[in-house]
Amino acid sequence: MPGSNLAMEENRRLCVWTDVWSEALARKLLRLWPNRTLDVYYLKRDGNNRQRDDARYPIRVFQLDPDVSSIWLPQGIKFDHALWKHVWDLTMLFRHTTLKESIWSRWIGWIYSSRLAEVLYLRNFHRTVEPWVLLCLYARYLCETGHNGKTRPIVFLSSNSFGTSVAHYLKTIYEDVDYSEPSFSELLLNPWRTILTGSVVLARDKVRGMVKTFRAPKRKRTSTKEQAKECANGKRSNHKRSVAVEAHLGLDFERSRSDLFWLPKSGIPNDQILVYFGRSQMPPSSTALAAVKSHGWESYVLDLPRDRPPAEKFGPYGVRCQWWRAFLMLLVAPVWLLAKPARSRMVQWCWQVASTSLGKSAFWYSSLFSDHEVRLHSNYSDCIGSQHMDQSLALEWQGGLNLQVLFSIDTPPPIARCASRSSPYDVWFVWGSYTARGCQDFDVSGITTFIACGYLFDYLFESARQKALVLRHELQEAGAQRIISFFDTGFGKVNCPATREDMEGIYQALLTEVTKNREFGLVLKPKNIWEEAKAAIPEELLKQALATGRCKLLVRHSYSEPPISPADAALASDLAVGCPISSAVIEAVLAGVPGVHVDVTRQPGHWFYEVDYEKFVFNDLDQAMETIRRWIRSPADEPKLGHHTQVLDGIDPFRDGKAAQRIGQYMAWLLEGFNQGLSRDDVVRQATHRYAEEYGAQYVRLAPRLCRVKPLCA
């Protein structure tokens, strides 16, 4: 009898996987399966609606935290690559069917921005469906490999606003998919809850501003003529700053990487530069502020909430700067009632993401761009951050341009086809045709102009060579005859295809070689800070290698420290090695050092595999180490090891140390166009035309939306 009761209990038990866990979801599950005992696994918990611990609910709740970085699917595809492909295909399905067929969604997008609406929708759709695809893929993997035993989970989508088309696609990945559509009461109340919350936040901020103004010491009022006189005498700061740059990499453009690397030869006056601080990695320290002052720039510290994402404190509406947009959004809030029943939930989802972004954009417009009359803006960041959308919209209101600079090409090609990285930028500076081809996959809506300029920091190679010679001399003094520099691209992050196990294997092989071969020298330069990087480095083996004097470790201990250039390590070595395909190794090659990529992840679609890559890309660690050992014994036995001759022109067609000068020149042309009174579109057209005349039409691609004729190809 006890055994039969246990069997009955197991038969009654149901395993459910979901993306977001909340009390509302618990009630929905109990209505669907009232006679079952539920084991619910969730990816994250809804922080605004915590689940109560109530014994009346026959539900056991667990957090699901799958480590999929090292999983290979039975089809021979890496889990991450399959995930990115499915999410991309699903996003394109949404774009070409659901989104195109909804008139009301297009109308909401027009209120938001006719230029940026599609990018906003695709970015948010990607973030919504990615956890669903992950759950389906992971459930299928466990069932196919037998890791889940006899339990077959049901993947339950907590709130599907996109109808049956998304669910049908997910069922092609994993059959047992169910979902919950927002109820009528949720559809009715959500817009008004958002409006009410935003109004309360705006009123609160208005009151705080009035109190702050009242408490501030009274200043003597000066006339416009007196203000101009004070500006001329240096007693008063000129409020107009045409170029805004976020401080992140550093401000010393002469000796290290800097956010203003393009400035020295651009011809743009220092009094036109605004440097703003909004990152914990680059705080407004006394040293940083002194550097800003010494150059004649203006500094600005963003007042960001500590516990909330940037730019949320102004709520969902930018009433103060774009009142008519807020008014129209208010009018169309209940428009879902007029839409077809199958589309109503998706229309409300479009309204929600558009209204939220409007409020965040108001922060950037009111706090930074409008007050300083910013025309050009540039910051160092990846392509995923939601602030890029908000900044681009705020600059559109201001009549300015959002510029993006490609600092690294570590992002593998599969991620390029990733809707969460859809480009909202007006101009994107890339290195060459290979990187332009990858970045153009980001430009789903055809709104970005691409400018090929070469590797950004090539002007620093000479100063890096002097520092590297000191490091090389120390290794040679310890007996090293052949020196290798090794770069990992990090691990455990979205855009890092390598796993911790991959890195451990190559660190183990290289450090062992140091301890065994007295003529071998090694320079290690991890991408992450030490606290993160040390997880993949064998501790005891590293101590033994360092004790020989033929191993050096170049690493930062916090992100607030200045970045270490790959050239600092590469130019001290005879061969650069990276895992997997590494941007740092490419930089080493551009600096004149042969480089080898140990691509154990076998990145599909990478342009290196379109040529004879056998001498600079290895897919097997043992084969790579055997080739490196032969090179250590006798470089003449591997004369072409690490040579990138076939791909160099595609990576950087210039290689003249003047990439920063070209970017600065293009930015100066943009400002010149603004000073001539041209519209933002005509400013880009004119500057791009001048760049094409100066350097060649093959190095530009004007945004398709700006083209009156067929766009130029990079």
N, C-alpha and C positions, 0 to 999 in steps of 0.2 A: 504493500500500500504506500509506504513513504516514497518508494521509487516511482510509482505511477503518478503520485502527486507532483513529484519533482519534474517528471516528464510533461505533465499537463501544464505546469508553471512555465517550463521552457517553451512549450508550444504557444502559450499565450503571450510570451514576451516578444516585443517587436523592437528592432534596432533602427533608429532614425538618425540620419545625419542632416544637419542644417547649417546655414551660414551665420545667421544672427539669432541668438536666443533671447527671448523676452517672455514676460508673463502673458502677453496677448497671444504669442505663439503657443504657449502651453495650453491655453483654452481651446485654440483651434485644433491642436492635435488630439485633445481629449474628445472633442466633438466628432472628429473623424474616426477615431478608434476607441470608443468608450469602454469596450470590454477587453482591452489589451493592456499589458504592463509594458511601459515604454522605457527604453534606454536611449536617451537623446545625447548625441555628440555634436558640439557646436564649435565653430571657428572663433567666434567672438561673441561677447555679451553686449546687449543693448544697454549702454550706460544710463540712458534716460528712463529705463523701465526695468528695474531689477526684479528678478524672479523671487517671490517669497518662498521661504522654506515652510511648506504646508504638507503635513502628513496625509492630507486627503488626496493629494495628487499622486497617482501611482506612476510617478516618473522619476527615474534616476538620471541625473545630468552630469555629463563629463565634458571637459574641454578637449577638442581634437587639435593636435599640433603636429601634423605629419611632416617629416623631413623627407622631401622628395628630391633633394638636390642630387643624390647619388643613384636614383632609381632609373633603370633602363627597362622600358616596356618590352613585352614579349615580341613585339614587331621589330625590335632592334632600334627603336627610337628613344632618345633621352626624354625623360618625363617633361622637363622644362620646355624642350623644343615642341613636343606635342601640345603642351598647354598653350604656348604662344600661338601656334598655328590654329588651334580650334577657336581661341578667343578672337583672333583676327578674322577668321571665316565667319564667325557668328556676328561680329561687329559689322562686317560688310553686308551680311544678310539684312541686318537691321537698317543699315543705311539705304540700301537699294529697294527695300520693300516697305517696311513699317514706317520709316521716317519720311520717305518720298510720297507716300500715299496719304499722309495726314496734313490737310490744309491748315488746321488749327495749330499744329506744331510748327509749321513754317511761319505762321503769323506771330506766334510767341517769339520765334527766333528773330523775326524782323524787328520786333520791339527791342529785343536784347541787342542784336547787332547783325545786320545782314551779312557781314563779312566773317564773323567769328562764331555764329550760332552752331553751324554744323560741327566745328571743332569742339565746342562745349558739349554738345550732345554725345559725340563719339567718345570723348575722354571719360565722361561720367558713365556712359553705358559700359565701357570697358571695365571700369572699376566695380560696377555692379555685378557683371556676369562672370568675372574672372574667378571668384570663389566658387561659383556654381560649377564651372567647368573643372576646377581643381577637384571638387568633391566627386564628380562623376568619373573623372579619370582615375582617381585614387581608389574609388570603390571597385571599378572594373579591374584595376591592377591586382587588388587583393583577392578578388574572386577568381581571376584567371590563374594566379599563382598559388592559390590555396592558403595564403597567409591568414585569411579570415575564418578558417574552419568552415563550418556549415552555415554560419551566419551570413545572410545576404542583406545588407542595409538598404533602407529606402532613403534616397536623397530628396529632401524636402526643401523647396525654395521658400524662404520666409515671406517674401512679398514680391510676386512677379507682376510687374506693371506692363509687361510687353506682350501679353497674350500667349496664344498657343504656338506661335512660330518658334519662339525661343525654346519652349518645352519640347517641341518636336525635334529640334536640333539636338538638344541635350540627350534625348532618348536614343539618338543614333550612337552616342558615346556609351551610355549606360541605360538599360531599359527601365529600371525601377526609379522613375523620377515622378514626384508629385509636387504640387505647389499651391500656395495660398494667394488668392487675389485680394487686394484691399477691399474691405467692406464698404457699403454705401455710406455709413456714418464716418468712416475714415476719409473717404473721398470728399465728403461734405465739410468735415471739420479741419482737415489738414491745412488748406489754404488760409482759412481764417485764423487758425492757431499761429501760422507763420506771420501773418499780417499783425496780429495782436502782439506777438513777441517782439517783432521788429519795431513796432510803434513804442512799446515800453522801453526798449533799449535806446531808441533815438531820444525819447523824452528824458531818460536818465542821463544820457551823455550831454544833452542840452543844458540840463540843470547843473551838472558838474562843471560845464564850461562857464556858465554864468557865475557860479560860486568862485571858480578859479580867477575869473576876470575881476570880480569884486574884491577879492583878497589881495590881488596883485598890487604892488606899489604903483601909485599914479606917476605916469611919465609926462614930461613936458611935451606938449604937442608942437610939432614943427611943420612948417609949410612945405609944399612940394619943392620949391626952390632951395630951401634950407637943406632938405633931404639930399637933393642932387649935389649940393655943395659939400655935404658931409661925405658922400660917396667919393667925390673927386679927391678929397683930402685924406681918404682912408679911415675916416672916423666912423663910417657907417657902411655896412655890407650891402652891396648891390644885390637885390633880391632875385634878379634874373640869372639863372644858371642853366645853360642850354643843354648840358650833358650830365646825366645822373648815373653814377656807378656805385654798385654795392661793394663794400669792402669785404673781401673773403680771403683771397690768396695772399695779399700783402700790398704795401704801397711803395716799396723800394724797387722801381722798375729798372734801375741801373745794375743791380747785382743779383737779383733773384726774380722769380716769377711774380708778376704784379697784375692787379686788376686794371691798371692803367698802362699796360705795356705798349699800347699804340700811341700814347700821347706825345712823346718827345719830338717826333718828326712829323706830326700831323699839322702843325701850324695853328692848332686851336689854342686860344689864350687860356692861361691858368685860371683867370677869374670867371671862366665859363663852366668850370667843373664843380659839381656837387658830389661829395663822397658821403654815402649814408651807411649807417651801421645798424644791422638788423639780425645779426647771427651771433649765437653764443660762441661759435668757434673764432670769431673775430670781434671781440668786445671793443668798445671805444676807450681803450687805455690811454693813459697820458702820453705814451710814446707815439701811438697812432694819431692822436689829435695834434701832437706837436708836428708830426710829419705833414699832416694836412695843412696846418697853418704855415709851415715853412715854404710850401710850394704855392701858397696863395689860393688854395682851394677853399671851399666852404664845407664844413662838416654838419651832418644832421643825424641825430639818433632817433630811430623809430620807437614810438611808444607802443610796443606790442604786448598784448595780454600774455601772462606767463603760462596759464593753463589752457589756452585755446590757440588754435591755429592762427597764423598771421591774418590780419585784416578782417576779423569777424566782429569786432566790437561795434561796428556801425549797423549791425543787423542786416536784414535782407534788402533794404532799399537805399539807394543813393539819392534821397529826397533833395538834399541841399544842392546837388550838382546837376542832376538829371531828373527834375521833378516830373517832366512829361512822360518819361519812361515808367517811373513809379506809378503815375496816374493810370496809364494804359495797362500796366500789369495788374493793378487793382481792379480795373474793369473786366479784364479777361480771366480773373481768378476762377469764376464758376463756369468757364467756357466748356469744361468737360461735359456739362449737361447737354450741350448742343452737338457734341461729337457722337459718332457711331458708338454703340455699346462696346464693340470690340476694341475701340481706340481710346475710350474715355480715360482709362487708367494711365495710358501712355502719355496722353495730353497733359494730365495733371503732373506726371513725372517731369515733363519738359518745363512746365511752369515752375515747378519747385527748384530745379537746378538753375534755371535762368534767374529767378528772383534772388536766390542765394548768392549767385555770382555777382549780381548787380550790387548787392550790399558790400561785398568784399572789395569790389572795384572802387566803390565810393571812398574806401579808406585810402587807397593809393592816390586817387585823384585829389581828395581834400587834404591829405597829410603831406603829400610830397610833390606831385607833378604840377598841380595848379598853382600852388603857392610860389613855386620856384620857376614857373614857366618853362618846364622841361620839354625839350624837343627830341632828344635822343636818350635812350635808357639801355643799359647793359648790366647784366649780372652773371656771376659764375654759378651755374647750377646744372643739374641734370634736366632732362626734358619732362619728367613726370610731375613735378611739383605743381599744385593747383594755382599757386600765385602767378605763374606765367600767364594763364588765361586772364586773371583779374588785372594784372599789370597791362596787358595788351589792350584790354577794353578801356581802362582808364586813360591810356595814352591816345587811344582813338578819340575819346572825348576831348582830350587836351590838344589834339592835332599833331601829336608827336609819333615817334616810331620806336618799336621795341626790337632791339638787336640781340642776336644770340651768336656766341663765338664757340666753335668746336675746339675744346681744350684737349680732349682725349678721344681715341677711337677704340677703346676697350669694349664698347658695346657690340655684341655679336650680331650678325645679320638677322637672325630670327627675331630679335627684339626690335629691330628697325620696323618690322611689320607689326607694330604694336599700337593700337588706337589710343592708349593712355598717353602716348608720346606724340600725338597729332600736333603738328606745329601751329602755334598761334602767332609766330614771329613775323615781322615785316621783312627783315633781312637776316640771313644766316651766313656767317663767314666759315668756310670749310677749307680743308687743306688742298685737295686736288680732286680729280675726276672720280677716284674710287670712293672717297668719303662723300662726295657730292651725290653719287648714285645711291649710297645708303641713306643719306639724310633726306633725299627726295621722297623716300618711302614714308617719312614722317609727314610730308606735306600732302595730306589726303585731300584737302580742300583747295589746293592750288593758290595759296595766298602769300607764299614766302618766296622771296628773291634770294638766290644763292650766288655767293661770290667766292671763287677759288683764289686763295691768297698765299698758300704755302703753310709750312709749320710755324706756329705763332712765335715760339721762343727761340728760333734759330739764331737770333742776335746774341744770345747768352752763351753760345758754345765756347767762345774764346775765354771768357772769364771762368767757365766751368773747367776748361782744360787746365788752367793754372792750379786750381784746387785739386784736381784729379792727379796731377803729377806728384804732389806731396803724398797722397794716399798710395800711389803706385810705388813710390820710392820706399815707403815703409814695408810694403809687402815683399819687395825684392830684397830688402835688407834681411828679411826673415827667411830667405831662400827660395821664394816663388819665382819660377821661370815662365810659367804659363798662367795667366790670370783670367778668371771668368767672373763676370758680374751676373747675378741672378735677380730677376724681378718676378714677384707674383702679383696677380691682378686682384687679390683679395678673394674671399670666399664667403658663402653664406648670405649673399645679397642678391637682389633681383637681377641686376645686370652683371653678375659674376658667375659665369657658367661652370667654373671649376669648383670642386668640393674640397672640404678639409682633407679628405683622404687623398685626393689628387696631390695637394700641396705637401702633405706629409711624406708621400712617396718620393718626390723629387728632392725635398730638403734632406731626407735620409740618404739618398744616393750621393748628393753633392758633398754633404758634410763628411760622409764616410770616406769619400775620395780624398778630402783634405787630410784626414788623419792617417791615411795609408800612403799617399804620394807626397813626398817632401818637396817636389818641384811644382806642386799645384797650389795656386792662390785663389781665394774666393772673396768676393764682395757681395753681401746680401743687402737688398733694398726692398723690404716688404712695402706694399701699398698702404695697408692699414696701420694704425698706431700700434705700439708695442703690446698693449693690453689685449688687442684683438688678434694680432699676428702671431703671438707666441703660442697660441693653441695648436698651430700646425708645425711648429719647429721642435724637434726632439731636444729636450732641455740638456740632458747629459752629453749628448753628442755635440751640441753647440758649444758647451763649455770646453770640451776637449779640442774642438777646432779653433776656438778663440785663443786657447792656451798655446797653440803652435806659433801664433803671430802671423800666420798666413791666411787668416780669416778676419774680415772686418764686417761689422754690422752697422748700417746706416738706417736709423729708424727714428721716427718722432714718438714722443711719449704722450702727447695730447694734440688735439686738432687745433689748439690755439697757437702751437709752435709754427714757424714758417715752414712751408713745404720743402722737401728735399728733391731737387731735380734729378731725374734719371740720368742725365748727362754727367752729374757729379760722380756717379758710380761707374757708368759705362766707359768714360774716357780714361779711367784708371785700369781698364781691362783690355784683353786681347780679343775677347769674344763675349757677347751678351746673350743670355739665355732667359727666356720668359715662359711662363705657364699660365694659361694656355696662350693663344695668339695675343700678343701683348703690345699695347701702345708704347710702353717704355722701351721695348726692344726696337720698335720702329724709330723712335727718337734716337736711340743709339746708332742705328744704321744711318740716319740722316746726319749724325755727327761724325760719321766715318768709321764706326766700329762694326764689324760683321755681327750678325745676330741670328739666333736660332729660336724657333717657337716649338715648345713641346705641347702640342694640342691634343692632350689625352681626351678632351671632351668631344673631339671630332665635330666642330661647328659646321652645320650644313649651310651651304650657300655662300661661304666666305670666298671673296675674290681671289685669294691666294691659291685656291684649288683649281683655278681656271688656267694656270700656267704650270710649268715644270717646277714643282715646289720641293722636290725631294731633298734638296740641300739646305733648305731653311725652315721647313715645317716637318715635324715628326709626330706621328700619331701613337707611337709606342715608346714608353719610357726606357725600356731595356735597349731598344735599338738606338735611341738618342744617346744614352750614356755610353754605349759601345763606340759610337762614332766620335763622341767627345773625347773618350780615352785615347782613341787612335790619333786624334788631333793633338792631344797633350804630348804624346810620345814623339810625334813628328808632324808638324803642320803641313809639310810638303805632301803627306799622304792624303790630306783633305784640302786641296788648294781652293776649292770653291765653297767651302762650308760657310754658311751664313750670308752669302751674297744675295742681295735682293734686286739684282740688275733688271730683271724682267718687270718688276712692279714699281720701281722707284718713281718713274714719271707719273704714274697714276696716283701715287701717294702725295708727292710734292713736285710739281712740274717746274718750280722755280729754283729752289735750293741755293738761294743767293744771300740769305741772311736778312732779307728786307720784307718779310711777311708783315711785321708790325707796322712798317712804313706804309705798305699798301692799304692796310685796314684804316690807319689814321688818315690817309689821304682820302679814302672813300667817305669816312665820317665827316671830314672837312667839307667835301662836296655836298653832302646832305645838308649841313648847316648853311652852306652858301645858298642852296636852293630855298631853304626856309627864309633866309634874309631877303631873297628876291620876291617873296610873297607867293611862292608856288604852293599848290595843295600838296598834301602828304604823298599822294600817288604820283604826282608829277615830279616831286622831289626825288623819289626812288627811280623813276624812269630816267631823269636827267643824269643822276649820279652813276647809274648802271651803264648808260650809254657812254659816258666819259671814261669809265673804267674799261669798257670793251674796246674803245678806241686806243687807250693807252697800252693795254696789256694783251688784248685779243678777245674776240667774241667767244672763243671756246672756253673762257674762264668765267662766264656769267650765265645764269639762267634767270631771266626776268619772270616774276610770278605770273602764271597763266591768266589770272584775273586782270593783270595790268597790260596784257599783250593785245594789241590790235591786229597783230600778225602772228604767225607761228612762233612760239617761244624758242629762244636760243637754248642749245643743249650744252651742259657743262662737260 
